[in-house]
Amino acid sequence: MDVSTVVIFLVIGATAGWFAGKNMNDGGVGLSGNIVIGAIGGIVGGYLFRLLVFAVGSLIGSMVTAVAGAVALLFIVKLYKKPKISSESSDH
């Protein structure tokens, strides 16, 4: 893997993670978190697209795949995330 491939991978991951976070109304996780979410989203999206018999081979297709996977990943995480209990309600 050459340097340009790594840079493209990181840019796609960061962009996909950022877009998915905005789409899911997530508070944001910073640049490194966006890269991780986008990278894992790319793997999840690739798996989901293969199940649906979609083939992507372009840069835009990779971005769509990564965003779709990142949105699915964040959706699943939100399902299992426990709601936060505010400290105001326990003061009464």
Backbone as a chain_set.jsonl record, in Angstrom:
{"seq": "MDVSTVVIFLVIGATAGWFAGKNMNDGGVGLSGNIVIGAIGGIVGGYLFRLLVFAVGSLIGSMVTAVAGAVALLFIVKLYKKPKISSESSDH", "coords": {"N": [[0.855, -1.168, 0.0], [0.723, 2.083, -0.982], [1.663, 5.522, -0.171], [-0.198, 7.4, -1.176], [-2.53, 5.868, -1.396], [-3.075, 5.323, 1.294], [-3.538, 7.922, 2.232], [-5.832, 8.613, 0.749], [-7.585, 6.672, 1.762], [-7.732, 7.529, 4.465], [-8.85, 10.095, 4.129], [-11.336, 9.491, 2.943], [-12.397, 7.938, 5.025], [-12.48, 9.83, 7.162], [-14.214, 11.769, 6.094], [-16.526, 10.252, 5.594], [-17.135, 9.387, 8.204], [-17.581, 11.868, 9.477], [-19.776, 12.843, 7.992], [-21.672, 10.839, 8.505], [-21.943, 11.128, 11.277], [-23.073, 13.706, 11.424], [-25.456, 13.2, 10.053], [-26.708, 11.386, 11.744], [-27.195, 12.913, 13.931], [-25.259, 12.929, 15.923], [-23.041, 13.879, 18.54], [-20.473, 14.293, 17.664], [-17.132, 13.173, 17.214], [-14.578, 13.968, 16.801], [-11.605, 14.266, 14.698], [-9.945, 11.896, 14.577], [-11.746, 10.005, 15.591], [-13.756, 10.182, 13.656], [-12.347, 9.159, 11.465], [-11.943, 6.511, 12.298], [-14.625, 5.626, 12.614], [-15.499, 5.988, 9.971], [-13.747, 4.24, 8.61], [-14.363, 1.713, 9.73], [-17.011, 1.805, 9.022], [-16.746, 1.671, 6.25], [-15.985, -0.976, 5.933], [-18.224, -2.309, 7.026], [-20.213, -1.256, 5.313], [-19.281, -2.25, 2.841], [-19.664, -4.986, 3.256], [-22.466, -5.047, 3.617], [-23.302, -4.054, 1.107], [-22.34, -6.073, -0.572], [-23.985, -8.156, 0.26], [-26.377, -7.231, -0.756], [-25.863, -7.397, -3.404], [-24.572, -5.302, -4.758], [-22.13, -3.62, -6.603], [-19.291, -1.666, -6.243], [-16.85, 0.458, -7.577], [-15.578, 2.806, -7.901], [-14.184, 5.971, -6.758], [-16.207, 7.616, -5.759], [-18.169, 5.697, -5.353], [-16.92, 4.223, -3.344], [-16.988, 6.127, -1.322], [-19.765, 6.427, -0.926], [-20.365, 3.845, -0.061], [-18.842, 3.737, 2.331], [-20.045, 5.804, 3.828], [-22.697, 4.855, 4.041], [-22.238, 2.501, 5.483], [-21.093, 3.59, 7.819], [-23.23, 5.109, 8.821], [-25.026, 3.018, 9.341], [-23.534, 1.681, 11.287], [-23.363, 3.641, 13.361], [-26.081, 3.832, 13.925], [-26.632, 1.29, 14.968], [-24.974, 1.357, 17.221], [-26.226, 3.412, 18.649], [-28.625, 2.138, 19.28], [-27.864, 0.33, 21.231], [-26.743, 1.887, 23.157], [-26.855, 3.137, 26.416], [-29.299, 5.305, 27.817], [-28.485, 8.516, 29.147], [-28.764, 9.496, 32.491], [-29.892, 12.385, 33.917], [-28.421, 14.492, 36.407], [-29.997, 16.352, 37.629], [-32.606, 15.416, 38.044], [-32.326, 13.681, 40.178], [-31.841, 15.263, 42.352], [-34.073, 16.167, 43.639]], "CA": [[0.0, 0.0, 0.0], [1.558, 3.279, -1.056], [1.253, 6.669, 0.64], [-1.416, 8.02, -1.718], [-3.65, 5.003, -1.047], [-3.344, 5.546, 2.709], [-4.124, 9.256, 2.357], [-7.2, 8.519, 0.22], [-8.329, 5.891, 2.751], [-7.97, 8.383, 5.628], [-9.773, 11.169, 3.747], [-12.661, 8.876, 2.796], [-12.851, 7.566, 6.369], [-12.815, 11.036, 7.926], [-15.395, 12.387, 5.49], [-17.676, 9.374, 5.832], [-17.448, 9.448, 9.631], [-18.156, 13.181, 9.762], [-21.104, 12.915, 7.386], [-22.56, 9.933, 9.242], [-22.206, 11.755, 12.569], [-24.021, 14.799, 11.198], [-26.716, 12.603, 9.633], [-27.308, 10.695, 12.884], [-27.268, 13.889, 15.016], [-24.307, 12.553, 16.956], [-22.338, 15.06, 18.991], [-19.168, 14.394, 17.022], [-16.093, 12.444, 17.932], [-13.274, 14.472, 16.404], [-11.03, 13.767, 13.443], [-9.529, 10.49, 14.675], [-12.963, 9.208, 15.73], [-14.391, 10.133, 12.336], [-11.581, 8.233, 10.619], [-12.234, 5.144, 12.754], [-16.016, 5.323, 12.25], [-15.555, 5.865, 8.516], [-13.033, 3.028, 8.188], [-15.21, 0.571, 10.088], [-18.195, 1.947, 8.173], [-16.405, 1.165, 4.919], [-16.019, -2.447, 6.005], [-19.629, -2.684, 7.206], [-20.91, -0.932, 4.07], [-18.869, -3.211, 1.821], [-20.347, -6.248, 3.546], [-23.898, -4.878, 3.321], [-23.491, -3.92, -0.343], [-22.151, -7.398, -1.178], [-25.209, -8.919, 0.535], [-27.413, -6.717, -1.65], [-25.336, -7.61, -4.742], [-24.138, -4.047, -5.365], [-20.692, -3.555, -6.804], [-18.778, -0.307, -6.393], [-15.454, 0.406, -7.949], [-15.028, 4.145, -8.075], [-13.951, 6.743, -5.542], [-17.525, 8.028, -5.264], [-18.793, 4.478, -4.849], [-16.291, 3.929, -2.054], [-17.501, 7.102, -0.354], [-21.152, 6.065, -0.637], [-20.298, 2.624, 0.73], [-18.349, 4.062, 3.66], [-21.067, 6.596, 4.526], [-23.806, 3.953, 4.366], [-21.787, 1.623, 6.568], [-20.906, 4.383, 9.032], [-24.57, 5.415, 9.327], [-25.533, 1.77, 9.923], [-22.761, 1.437, 12.499], [-23.813, 4.577, 14.384], [-27.448, 3.461, 14.275], [-26.547, 0.11, 15.839], [-24.393, 1.807, 18.485], [-27.269, 4.166, 19.354], [-29.607, 1.198, 19.803], [-27.336, -0.342, 22.409], [-26.216, 2.87, 24.092], [-27.778, 3.417, 27.504], [-29.596, 6.729, 27.961], [-27.86, 9.157, 30.299], [-29.695, 10.019, 33.479], [-29.398, 13.685, 34.352], [-28.279, 14.611, 37.854], [-31.017, 17.261, 38.112], [-33.791, 14.687, 38.48], [-32.062, 12.989, 41.423], [-31.654, 16.24, 43.409], [-35.346, 16.541, 44.254]], "C": [[0.903, 1.233, 0.0], [0.932, 4.435, -0.275], [-0.047, 7.291, 0.126], [-2.653, 7.181, -1.393], [-4.05, 5.208, 0.412], [-4.016, 6.897, 2.914], [-5.574, 9.245, 1.87], [-8.091, 7.766, 1.2], [-8.683, 6.751, 3.963], [-8.962, 9.502, 5.316], [-11.195, 10.628, 3.592], [-13.217, 8.514, 4.169], [-13.282, 8.767, 7.178], [-14.084, 11.683, 7.4], [-16.643, 11.557, 5.756], [-18.089, 9.412, 7.3], [-18.093, 10.766, 10.02], [-19.582, 13.272, 9.238], [-22.101, 12.035, 8.13], [-22.915, 10.521, 10.602], [-23.201, 12.89, 12.453], [-25.405, 14.252, 10.857], [-27.448, 11.954, 10.804], [-27.453, 11.614, 14.095], [-26.404, 13.491, 16.209], [-23.508, 13.797, 17.322], [-20.996, 15.275, 18.321], [-18.099, 13.736, 17.869], [-14.696, 12.902, 17.541], [-12.744, 13.781, 15.158], [-10.661, 12.291, 13.532], [-10.738, 9.574, 14.84], [-13.703, 9.082, 14.417], [-13.678, 9.163, 11.413], [-11.896, 6.793, 10.994], [-13.651, 4.739, 12.357], [-16.149, 5.135, 10.747], [-14.88, 4.602, 8.01], [-13.851, 1.781, 8.505], [-16.488, 0.6, 9.254], [-17.951, 1.452, 6.763], [-16.447, -0.354, 4.865], [-17.46, -2.934, 6.117], [-20.415, -2.435, 5.922], [-20.556, -1.891, 2.945], [-19.561, -4.553, 2.004], [-21.83, -6.156, 3.192], [-24.159, -4.789, 1.822], [-23.285, -5.251, -1.057], [-23.371, -8.279, -0.941], [-26.336, -8.519, -0.412], [-27.012, -6.804, -3.12], [-25.102, -6.28, -5.477], [-22.632, -4.084, -5.489], [-20.293, -2.099, -7.002], [-17.296, -0.403, -6.704], [-14.798, 1.762, -8.079], [-14.805, 4.807, -6.722], [-15.28, 7.181, -4.927], [-18.278, 6.819, -4.71], [-18.226, 4.064, -3.508], [-16.801, 4.866, -0.975], [-18.927, 6.761, 0.056], [-21.193, 4.822, 0.25], [-19.871, 2.918, 2.161], [-19.366, 4.856, 4.465], [-22.23, 5.693, 4.943], [-23.434, 3.026, 5.52], [-21.609, 2.367, 7.876], [-22.244, 4.763, 9.649], [-25.166, 4.172, 9.982], [-24.828, 1.472, 11.243], [-23.222, 2.355, 13.632], [-25.241, 4.28, 14.837], [-27.448, 2.287, 15.25], [-25.986, 0.501, 17.203], [-25.432, 2.562, 19.302], [-28.32, 3.242, 19.951], [-29.152, 0.585, 21.122], [-26.782, 0.609, 23.464], [-27.265, 3.168, 25.157], [-28.052, 4.914, 27.568], [-28.954, 7.277, 29.236], [-28.943, 9.71, 31.218], [-29.116, 11.324, 33.998], [-29.373, 13.751, 35.872], [-29.339, 15.54, 38.446], [-32.224, 16.511, 38.667], [-33.571, 13.97, 39.813], [-31.885, 13.944, 42.594], [-32.939, 16.548, 44.157], [-35.637, 15.706, 45.418]], "O": [[1.745, 1.396, 0.883], [-0.192, 4.329, 0.217], [-0.906, 7.669, 0.923], [-3.721, 7.739, -1.139], [-5.239, 5.261, 0.727], [-4.966, 7.004, 3.69], [-6.448, 9.814, 2.524], [-9.226, 8.173, 1.444], [-9.818, 6.707, 4.438], [-9.816, 9.823, 6.142], [-12.149, 11.248, 4.061], [-14.392, 8.76, 4.444], [-14.334, 8.739, 7.816], [-14.938, 12.101, 8.182], [-17.693, 12.098, 6.104], [-19.281, 9.463, 7.602], [-19.043, 10.788, 10.803], [-20.485, 13.721, 9.943], [-23.241, 12.438, 8.36], [-24.062, 10.424, 11.037], [-24.085, 13.026, 13.298], [-26.414, 14.783, 11.321], [-28.678, 11.97, 10.85], [-27.8, 11.146, 15.18], [-26.783, 13.699, 17.362], [-23.322, 14.679, 16.483], [-20.438, 16.368, 18.415], [-18.166, 13.748, 19.098], [-13.717, 12.263, 17.928], [-13.349, 12.843, 14.637], [-11.026, 11.513, 12.651], [-10.754, 8.475, 14.285], [-14.22, 8.014, 14.089], [-14.32, 8.427, 10.663], [-12.095, 5.948, 10.121], [-13.864, 3.648, 11.829], [-16.839, 4.221, 10.295], [-15.376, 3.959, 7.085], [-14.014, 0.902, 7.659], [-16.988, -0.442, 8.831], [-18.844, 0.876, 6.142], [-16.889, -0.942, 3.878], [-17.873, -3.849, 5.405], [-21.188, -3.288, 5.487], [-21.428, -2.303, 2.179], [-19.99, -5.18, 1.036], [-22.386, -7.053, 2.558], [-25.118, -5.374, 1.318], [-23.97, -5.538, -2.038], [-23.759, -9.056, -1.813], [-27.145, -9.352, -0.819], [-27.746, -6.333, -3.989], [-25.398, -6.157, -6.665], [-21.937, -4.532, -4.577], [-20.878, -1.388, -7.819], [-16.584, -1.245, -6.156], [-13.599, 1.858, -8.338], [-15.186, 4.273, -5.68], [-15.453, 7.12, -3.71], [-18.957, 6.931, -3.689], [-18.96, 3.606, -2.631], [-17.021, 4.447, 0.161], [-19.264, 6.8, 1.239], [-21.97, 4.759, 1.202], [-20.472, 2.404, 3.105], [-19.536, 4.61, 5.659], [-22.692, 5.767, 6.081], [-24.237, 2.801, 6.426], [-21.937, 1.837, 8.938], [-22.386, 4.744, 10.872], [-25.749, 4.262, 11.062], [-25.468, 1.057, 12.209], [-23.449, 1.888, 14.748], [-25.569, 4.459, 16.01], [-28.179, 2.294, 16.241], [-26.47, 0.026, 18.23], [-25.516, 2.378, 20.516], [-28.855, 3.53, 21.022], [-29.961, 0.351, 22.019], [-26.395, 0.174, 24.548], [-28.427, 3.421, 24.838], [-27.133, 5.714, 27.391], [-28.89, 6.597, 30.261], [-29.914, 10.315, 30.763], [-27.978, 11.361, 34.466], [-30.205, 13.139, 36.543], [-29.559, 15.515, 39.657], [-32.805, 16.936, 39.666], [-34.541, 13.679, 40.513], [-31.788, 13.49, 43.734], [-32.884, 17.148, 45.231], [-36.673, 15.882, 46.06]]}, "num_chains": 1, "name": "protein.A"}
